[in-house]
Amino acid sequence: AAEAQFNFRRRTGELNLAKFTKNRSKLGLS
């Protein structure tokens, strides 16, 4: 169960990072 929760948090973190990166590129920041 702990491993599944860790994988879920890691996947969520990757999604948040991708969203953040996309927003930065949209603003023109590199």
C-alpha positions as CSV (number, residue, x, y, z in Angstrom):
1,A,0.0,0.0,0.0
2,A,2.8,2.4,0.9
3,E,4.5,1.7,-2.5
4,A,1.3,2.4,-4.4
5,Q,0.9,5.7,-2.5
6,F,4.4,6.6,-3.3
7,N,3.9,5.8,-7.0
8,F,0.7,7.9,-7.0
9,R,2.5,10.9,-5.4
10,R,5.4,10.6,-7.8
11,R,3.0,10.5,-10.8
12,T,1.1,13.5,-9.5
13,G,4.3,15.4,-9.0
14,E,5.4,14.6,-12.6
15,L,2.0,15.9,-13.9
16,N,2.4,19.1,-11.8
17,L,5.9,19.6,-13.1
18,A,4.7,19.2,-16.7
19,K,1.9,21.6,-16.1
20,F,4.3,24.1,-14.5
21,T,6.8,23.8,-17.4
22,K,4.1,24.3,-20.0
23,N,2.9,27.4,-18.2
24,R,6.4,28.8,-18.1
25,S,6.9,28.2,-21.8
26,K,3.6,29.8,-22.4
27,L,4.7,32.9,-20.5
28,G,7.9,32.9,-22.6
29,L,10.2,32.0,-19.7
30,S,12.9,29.5,-20.4
